[in-house]
Amino acid sequence: MEIIRVTSLEQLQACFQVRLKVFVEEQQVPEHLEMDEKDESPDACHHILITYEGQPAATARWYEYQEGVAKVQRVAVLSGYRGKSLGKQVMMAIEQQARELNCSSAILDAQCQAEGFYLQLGYQVISDEPFYDAGILHVRMQKRLHP
């Protein structure tokens, strides 16, 4: 397993391969909702890619949403690689990079079916009620990032 902080278009394309399989093919999210301005280049926001035995397997992205607050998005692990702690690894890599860039907390909008995963990582639900994003129920969650 290799954890990569994305710096090239080639690495970014590998992130997109993972996301398109998970969100568009598996979860039926319309492709025009999946990609946005934060995907225009490796500099548009911070992307993490995990390869497993040399193959793209997991990805996520984040950006500074408010001063000191990292917003985590597009967390995806290909179905064939689930159960290998890659989701946890990609989250730990994001949290580490966010700490290095002086973020003191992280927020994310978790699909309700993934809420338990994020609870195990120390996130807490901060939204009053679940809400729909791309036709899928989500909750907003937050975690303090300690140095």
MDAnalysis code that builds the backbone (N, CA, C; Angstrom):
import MDAnalysis as mda
import numpy as np

u = mda.Universe.empty(441, n_residues=147, atom_resindex=np.repeat(np.arange(147), 3), trajectory=True)
u.add_TopologyAttr("name", ["N", "CA", "C"] * 147)
u.add_TopologyAttr("resid", np.arange(1, 148))
u.add_TopologyAttr("resname", ["MET", "GLU", "ILE", "ILE", "ARG", "VAL", "THR", "SER", "LEU", "GLU", "GLN", "LEU", "GLN", "ALA", "CYS", "PHE", "GLN", "VAL", "ARG", "LEU", "LYS", "VAL", "PHE", "VAL", "GLU", "GLU", "GLN", "GLN", "VAL", "PRO", "GLU", "HIS", "LEU", "GLU", "MET", "ASP", "GLU", "LYS", "ASP", "GLU", "SER", "PRO", "ASP", "ALA", "CYS", "HIS", "HIS", "ILE", "LEU", "ILE", "THR", "TYR", "GLU", "GLY", "GLN", "PRO", "ALA", "ALA", "THR", "ALA", "ARG", "TRP", "TYR", "GLU", "TYR", "GLN", "GLU", "GLY", "VAL", "ALA", "LYS", "VAL", "GLN", "ARG", "VAL", "ALA", "VAL", "LEU", "SER", "GLY", "TYR", "ARG", "GLY", "LYS", "SER", "LEU", "GLY", "LYS", "GLN", "VAL", "MET", "MET", "ALA", "ILE", "GLU", "GLN", "GLN", "ALA", "ARG", "GLU", "LEU", "ASN", "CYS", "SER", "SER", "ALA", "ILE", "LEU", "ASP", "ALA", "GLN", "CYS", "GLN", "ALA", "GLU", "GLY", "PHE", "TYR", "LEU", "GLN", "LEU", "GLY", "TYR", "GLN", "VAL", "ILE", "SER", "ASP", "GLU", "PRO", "PHE", "TYR", "ASP", "ALA", "GLY", "ILE", "LEU", "HIS", "VAL", "ARG", "MET", "GLN", "LYS", "ARG", "LEU", "HIS", "PRO"])
u.atoms.positions = np.array([
    [0.843, -1.185, 0.000],
    [0.000, 0.000, 0.000],
    [0.880, 1.237, 0.000],
    [0.518, 2.199, -0.839],
    [1.238, 3.466, -0.877],
    [0.230, 4.607, -0.753],
    [0.533, 5.557, 0.139],
    [-0.306, 6.743, 0.330],
    [0.366, 7.894, -0.406],
    [-0.360, 8.495, -1.345],
    [0.208, 9.529, -2.215],
    [-0.543, 10.835, -2.019],
    [0.206, 11.906, -1.759],
    [-0.362, 13.250, -1.801],
    [-0.277, 13.688, -3.252],
    [-1.407, 13.829, -3.884],
    [-1.490, 14.029, -5.334],
    [-0.861, 15.361, -5.750],
    [0.075, 15.262, -6.717],
    [0.721, 16.462, -7.257],
    [0.677, 16.502, -8.780],
    [0.292, 15.398, -9.426],
    [0.306, 15.362, -10.894],
    [-1.087, 15.080, -11.447],
    [-1.280, 15.450, -12.717],
    [-2.553, 15.163, -13.382],
    [-2.790, 13.660, -13.493],
    [-1.721, 12.899, -13.694],
    [-1.850, 11.439, -13.786],
    [-2.388, 10.858, -12.474],
    [-1.859, 11.325, -11.350],
    [-2.350, 10.863, -10.051],
    [-3.800, 11.296, -9.839],
    [-4.113, 12.516, -10.257],
    [-5.468, 13.021, -10.122],
    [-6.438, 12.169, -10.951],
    [-6.045, 11.786, -12.144],
    [-6.885, 10.921, -12.983],
    [-7.133, 9.577, -12.295],
    [-6.147, 9.059, -11.580],
    [-6.319, 7.795, -10.850],
    [-7.366, 7.966, -9.744],
    [-7.368, 9.142, -9.094],
    [-8.404, 9.441, -8.091],
    [-9.782, 9.412, -8.749],
    [-9.881, 10.035, -9.929],
    [-11.164, 10.089, -10.631],
    [-11.650, 8.692, -11.002],
    [-10.739, 7.800, -11.403],
    [-11.121, 6.422, -11.743],
    [-11.820, 5.764, -10.563],
    [-11.242, 5.922, -9.370],
    [-11.820, 5.327, -8.163],
    [-13.187, 5.949, -7.885],
    [-13.253, 7.271, -7.912],
    [-14.498, 7.961, -7.591],
    [-15.612, 7.631, -8.574],
    [-15.302, 7.580, -9.867],
    [-16.335, 7.278, -10.858],
    [-16.901, 5.875, -10.653],
    [-16.025, 4.915, -10.331],
    [-16.512, 3.548, -10.088],
    [-17.411, 3.501, -8.864],
    [-16.988, 4.154, -7.772],
    [-17.741, 4.086, -6.520],
    [-19.011, 4.929, -6.580],
    [-18.877, 6.205, -6.939],
    [-20.025, 7.100, -6.843],
    [-20.961, 7.016, -8.053],
    [-20.406, 7.041, -9.259],
    [-21.253, 7.078, -10.451],
    [-21.776, 5.680, -10.796],
    [-20.870, 4.686, -10.871],
    [-21.312, 3.339, -11.259],
    [-22.053, 2.629, -10.124],
    [-21.457, 2.569, -8.925],
    [-22.067, 1.828, -7.816],
    [-23.280, 2.535, -7.238],
    [-23.104, 3.843, -6.942],
    [-24.135, 4.558, -6.188],
    [-25.064, 5.390, -7.071],
    [-24.829, 5.383, -8.371],
    [-25.704, 6.064, -9.326],
    [-25.777, 7.583, -9.127],
    [-24.688, 8.182, -8.642],
    [-24.624, 9.646, -8.547],
    [-24.407, 10.178, -9.967],
    [-25.193, 11.151, -10.397],
    [-24.968, 11.721, -11.737],
    [-23.546, 12.278, -11.854],
    [-22.885, 11.963, -12.957],
    [-21.487, 12.358, -13.124],
    [-21.291, 13.865, -12.997],
    [-22.253, 14.668, -13.461],
    [-22.092, 16.120, -13.377],
    [-22.126, 16.619, -11.927],
    [-22.654, 15.817, -10.998],
    [-22.626, 16.181, -9.582],
    [-21.355, 15.686, -8.890],
    [-20.735, 14.695, -9.472],
    [-19.547, 14.087, -8.866],
    [-18.303, 14.954, -9.061],
    [-18.137, 15.539, -10.221],
    [-16.951, 16.341, -10.524],
    [-17.290, 17.818, -10.394],
    [-16.343, 18.602, -9.865],
    [-16.585, 20.039, -9.740],
    [-15.274, 20.817, -9.865],
    [-15.329, 22.095, -9.558],
    [-14.162, 22.969, -9.755],
    [-12.960, 22.556, -8.908],
    [-13.178, 21.813, -7.829],
    [-12.056, 21.371, -6.989],
    [-11.293, 20.207, -7.636],
    [-11.779, 19.745, -8.774],
    [-11.128, 18.654, -9.499],
    [-10.380, 19.143, -10.734],
    [-10.311, 20.450, -10.932],
    [-9.731, 20.986, -12.166],
    [-8.232, 20.743, -12.293],
    [-7.537, 20.684, -11.146],
    [-6.092, 20.439, -11.178],
    [-5.663, 19.924, -9.807],
    [-4.440, 19.389, -9.711],
    [-3.946, 18.944, -8.401],
    [-3.828, 20.094, -7.396],
    [-3.842, 21.336, -7.888],
    [-3.717, 22.496, -7.004],
    [-5.070, 23.046, -6.551],
    [-6.175, 22.561, -7.109],
    [-7.495, 23.103, -6.788],
    [-7.930, 22.748, -5.369],
    [-7.485, 21.626, -4.864],
    [-7.640, 21.253, -3.462],
    [-6.677, 20.096, -3.202],
    [-6.662, 19.572, -1.989],
    [-5.732, 18.500, -1.631],
    [-6.388, 17.149, -1.899],
    [-5.740, 16.328, -2.705],
    [-6.243, 14.984, -3.002],
    [-5.254, 13.956, -2.448],
    [-5.795, 12.879, -1.895],
    [-4.992, 11.748, -1.430],
    [-5.390, 10.543, -2.281],
    [-4.398, 9.788, -2.709],
    [-4.617, 8.549, -3.464],
    [-3.905, 7.427, -2.736],
    [-4.583, 6.306, -2.573],
    [-3.926, 5.111, -2.033],
    [-3.897, 4.063, -3.133],
    [-2.697, 3.559, -3.380],
    [-2.566, 2.435, -4.304],
    [-2.311, 1.175, -3.473],
    [-2.790, 0.060, -3.984],
    [-2.632, -1.233, -3.322],
    [-2.078, -2.181, -4.368],
    [-0.906, -2.699, -4.104],
    [-0.209, -3.541, -5.086],
    [-0.122, -2.819, -6.425],
    [0.137, -1.513, -6.367],
    [0.353, -0.712, -7.559],
    [-0.894, -0.206, -8.256],
    [-2.069, -0.601, -7.770],
    [-3.323, -0.205, -8.412],
    [-4.060, 0.843, -7.586],
    [-4.671, 1.862, -8.234],
    [-5.485, 2.827, -7.490],
    [-6.593, 2.084, -6.741],
    [-6.732, 2.352, -5.434],
    [-7.692, 1.607, -4.624],
    [-8.599, 2.497, -3.783],
    [-8.101, 3.669, -3.366],
    [-8.888, 4.547, -2.492],
    [-8.459, 5.989, -2.715],
    [-9.365, 6.909, -2.409],
    [-9.062, 8.322, -2.579],
    [-9.967, 9.159, -1.682],
    [-9.577, 10.397, -1.500],
    [-10.402, 11.410, -0.839],
    [-9.771, 12.757, -1.148],
    [-10.528, 13.812, -0.860],
    [-9.981, 15.150, -1.051],
    [-10.396, 16.026, 0.121],
    [-9.677, 17.135, 0.290],
    [-10.058, 18.096, 1.327],
    [-9.568, 19.479, 0.934],
    [-10.190, 20.473, 1.545],
    [-9.760, 21.862, 1.367],
    [-10.093, 22.617, 2.650],
    [-9.493, 23.788, 2.812],
    [-9.777, 24.593, 3.996],
    [-11.096, 25.322, 3.769],
    [-12.119, 24.867, 4.471],
    [-13.505, 25.316, 4.325],
    [-13.707, 26.671, 5.004],
    [-13.179, 26.778, 6.196],
    [-13.129, 28.023, 6.961],
    [-11.747, 28.038, 7.586],
    [-11.337, 29.166, 8.128],
    [-9.997, 29.216, 8.717],
    [-9.845, 28.122, 9.777],
    [-8.848, 27.264, 9.564],
    [-8.559, 26.199, 10.518],
    [-9.483, 25.000, 10.455],
    [-10.399, 24.968, 9.464],
    [-11.349, 23.850, 9.351],
    [-11.179, 23.162, 7.995],
    [-10.790, 21.898, 8.043],
    [-10.645, 21.094, 6.824],
    [-11.998, 20.478, 6.488],
    [-12.414, 20.575, 5.214],
    [-13.628, 19.890, 4.773],
    [-13.212, 18.699, 3.921],
    [-13.562, 17.512, 4.387],
    [-13.222, 16.260, 3.720],
    [-14.369, 15.869, 2.801],
    [-14.017, 15.470, 1.581],
    [-15.035, 15.097, 0.595],
    [-14.557, 13.907, -0.241],
    [-15.507, 13.280, -0.914],
    [-15.240, 12.273, -1.946],
    [-14.373, 11.114, -1.438],
    [-14.674, 10.644, -0.225],
    [-13.953, 9.495, 0.336],
    [-14.492, 8.244, -0.357],
    [-13.612, 7.520, -1.036],
    [-14.052, 6.355, -1.813],
    [-13.009, 5.247, -1.776],
    [-13.479, 4.019, -1.588],
    [-12.630, 2.827, -1.650],
    [-13.294, 1.869, -2.637],
    [-12.532, 1.414, -3.621],
    [-13.081, 0.451, -4.592],
    [-13.557, -0.804, -3.867],
    [-14.655, -1.373, -4.347],
    [-15.283, -2.506, -3.657],
    [-14.320, -3.658, -3.415],
    [-13.443, -3.949, -4.356],
    [-12.511, -5.062, -4.195],
    [-11.447, -4.852, -3.133],
    [-11.331, -3.628, -2.625],
    [-10.311, -3.306, -1.628],
    [-10.896, -2.973, -0.268],
    [-12.202, -3.069, -0.131],
    [-12.832, -2.765, 1.153],
    [-12.481, -3.843, 2.175],
    [-12.453, -3.440, 3.446],
    [-12.101, -4.388, 4.507],
    [-10.604, -4.481, 4.737],
    [-9.812, -3.649, 4.086],
    [-8.354, -3.660, 4.231],
    [-7.852, -2.399, 4.953],
    [-8.755, -1.664, 5.591],
    [-8.442, -0.429, 6.338],
    [-7.979, 0.720, 5.454],
    [-8.271, 0.661, 4.153],
    [-7.843, 1.748, 3.282],
    [-8.634, 3.026, 3.545],
    [-9.909, 2.902, 3.900],
    [-10.703, 4.077, 4.243],
    [-10.107, 4.783, 5.457],
    [-9.735, 4.004, 6.457],
    [-9.105, 4.578, 7.653],
    [-7.772, 5.225, 7.290],
    [-7.000, 4.572, 6.446],
    [-5.687, 5.105, 6.053],
    [-5.820, 6.419, 5.297],
    [-6.789, 6.511, 4.387],
    [-6.955, 7.746, 3.622],
    [-7.404, 8.876, 4.558],
    [-8.256, 8.567, 5.530],
    [-8.692, 9.586, 6.486],
    [-7.534, 10.042, 7.378],
    [-6.715, 9.111, 7.821],
    [-5.567, 9.471, 8.651],
    [-4.587, 10.346, 7.868],
    [-4.404, 10.048, 6.588],
    [-3.503, 10.848, 5.752],
    [-4.047, 12.267, 5.579],
    [-5.351, 12.394, 5.397],
    [-5.962, 13.722, 5.265],
    [-5.825, 14.502, 6.562],
    [-6.127, 13.851, 7.675],
    [-6.039, 14.542, 8.963],
    [-4.612, 14.999, 9.251],
    [-3.634, 14.165, 8.908],
    [-2.236, 14.541, 9.117],
    [-1.860, 15.762, 8.273],
    [-2.231, 15.743, 7.000],
    [-1.916, 16.876, 6.124],
    [-2.641, 18.130, 6.605],
    [-3.887, 17.993, 7.031],
    [-4.647, 19.151, 7.519],
    [-3.987, 19.740, 8.771],
    [-3.515, 18.871, 9.677],
    [-2.797, 19.363, 10.866],
    [-1.546, 20.133, 10.458],
    [-0.797, 19.573, 9.507],
    [0.435, 20.225, 9.038],
    [0.144, 21.614, 8.487],
    [-1.053, 21.801, 7.929],
    [-1.443, 23.089, 7.351],
    [-2.317, 23.896, 8.318],
    [-2.165, 23.598, 9.610],
    [-2.752, 24.376, 10.711],
    [-4.270, 24.306, 10.829],
    [-4.861, 23.206, 10.398],
    [-6.296, 23.018, 10.634],
    [-6.472, 22.365, 12.009],
    [-7.420, 22.886, 12.778],
    [-7.642, 22.358, 14.127],
    [-8.861, 21.436, 14.195],
    [-9.659, 21.415, 13.129],
    [-10.787, 20.485, 13.082],
    [-11.082, 20.111, 11.638],
    [-11.863, 19.037, 11.498],
    [-12.279, 18.571, 10.171],
    [-13.782, 18.346, 10.203],
    [-14.440, 18.682, 9.096],
    [-15.857, 18.372, 8.941],
    [-16.036, 17.566, 7.659],
    [-17.134, 16.847, 7.609],
    [-17.469, 16.093, 6.404],
    [-18.962, 15.821, 6.406],
    [-19.486, 15.580, 5.234],
    [-20.878, 15.169, 5.079],
    [-20.850, 13.686, 4.740],
    [-21.187, 12.870, 5.737],
    [-21.093, 11.415, 5.596],
    [-22.411, 10.836, 5.109],
    [-22.329, 9.914, 4.168],
    [-23.520, 9.147, 3.820],
    [-23.951, 8.415, 5.093],
    [-25.240, 8.382, 5.346],
    [-25.728, 7.768, 6.582],
    [-25.236, 6.328, 6.745],
    [-25.126, 5.604, 5.634],
    [-24.642, 4.224, 5.734],
    [-23.182, 4.148, 6.178],
    [-22.437, 5.251, 6.106],
    [-21.025, 5.275, 6.522],
    [-20.818, 5.965, 7.871],
    [-21.911, 6.375, 8.502],
    [-21.799, 7.114, 9.769],
    [-20.991, 6.340, 10.810],
    [-21.237, 5.045, 10.941],
    [-20.521, 4.228, 11.928],
    [-19.021, 4.222, 11.705],
    [-18.602, 4.196, 10.450],
    [-17.175, 4.242, 10.099],
    [-16.538, 5.510, 10.655],
    [-17.184, 6.657, 10.424],
    [-16.621, 7.924, 10.885],
    [-16.693, 8.062, 12.404],
    [-17.733, 7.521, 13.026],
    [-17.811, 7.526, 14.490],
    [-16.599, 6.804, 15.081],
    [-16.214, 5.685, 14.478],
    [-15.044, 4.922, 14.955],
    [-13.760, 5.725, 14.834],
    [-13.723, 6.676, 13.905],
    [-12.531, 7.504, 13.707],
    [-12.552, 8.768, 14.573],
    [-13.602, 8.910, 15.401],
    [-13.654, 10.042, 16.312],
    [-14.501, 11.211, 15.856],
    [-15.225, 11.059, 14.749],
    [-16.119, 12.126, 14.275],
    [-17.431, 12.047, 15.042],
    [-18.082, 13.204, 15.192],
    [-19.379, 13.272, 15.862],
    [-20.371, 13.980, 14.940],
    [-21.612, 13.529, 14.989],
    [-22.661, 14.151, 14.171],
    [-22.975, 15.535, 14.738],
    [-22.981, 16.541, 13.857],
    [-23.309, 17.904, 14.286],
    [-24.537, 18.455, 13.568],
    [-25.080, 17.737, 12.596],
    [-26.306, 18.210, 11.931],
    [-27.514, 17.762, 12.751],
    [-28.562, 18.569, 12.731],
    [-29.766, 18.245, 13.498],
    [-30.496, 17.042, 12.913],
    [-30.544, 16.985, 11.591],
    [-31.260, 15.900, 10.916],
    [-30.476, 15.488, 9.677],
    [-30.662, 14.245, 9.219],
    [-30.047, 13.847, 7.947],
    [-30.587, 14.719, 6.808],
    [-29.764, 14.869, 5.769],
    [-30.157, 15.679, 4.609],
    [-29.698, 14.965, 3.345],
    [-30.346, 15.317, 2.232],
    [-30.000, 14.690, 0.962],
    [-28.925, 15.476, 0.229],
    [-27.970, 14.756, -0.319],
    [-26.963, 15.307, -1.223],
    [-26.832, 14.290, -2.346],
    [-27.025, 14.725, -3.573],
    [-26.996, 13.831, -4.746],
    [-27.939, 12.646, -4.564],
    [-29.084, 12.890, -3.900],
    [-30.094, 11.855, -3.733],
    [-29.788, 10.829, -2.659],
    [-28.730, 11.068, -1.855],
    [-28.309, 10.117, -0.826],
    [-28.361, 10.831, 0.530],
    [-28.935, 10.165, 1.537],
    [-29.005, 10.761, 2.871],
    [-27.612, 10.882, 3.499],
    [-27.352, 12.064, 4.080],
    [-26.071, 12.362, 4.725],
    [-26.293, 12.985, 6.096],
    [-25.255, 12.968, 6.912],
    [-25.187, 13.748, 8.146],
    [-23.862, 14.495, 8.146],
    [-23.862, 15.706, 8.713],
    [-22.607, 16.452, 8.850],
    [-21.929, 15.994, 10.136],
    [-20.627, 15.764, 10.036],
    [-19.851, 15.281, 11.183],
    [-18.610, 16.143, 11.351],
    [-18.084, 16.162, 12.575],
    [-16.911, 16.986, 12.873],
    [-15.985, 16.241, 13.827],
    [-14.695, 16.563, 13.723],
    [-13.675, 16.002, 14.609],
    [-12.644, 17.070, 14.917],
    [-12.231, 17.167, 16.166],
    [-11.126, 18.039, 16.530],
    [-9.838, 17.348, 16.086],
    [-8.935, 18.099, 15.505],
    [-7.636, 17.558, 15.089],
    [-6.583, 18.056, 16.070],
    [-6.082, 17.179, 16.879],
    [-5.070, 17.579, 17.858],
    [-3.694, 17.398, 17.260],
    [-2.782, 18.324, 17.559],
    [-1.423, 18.231, 16.975],
    [-0.714, 16.955, 17.373],
])
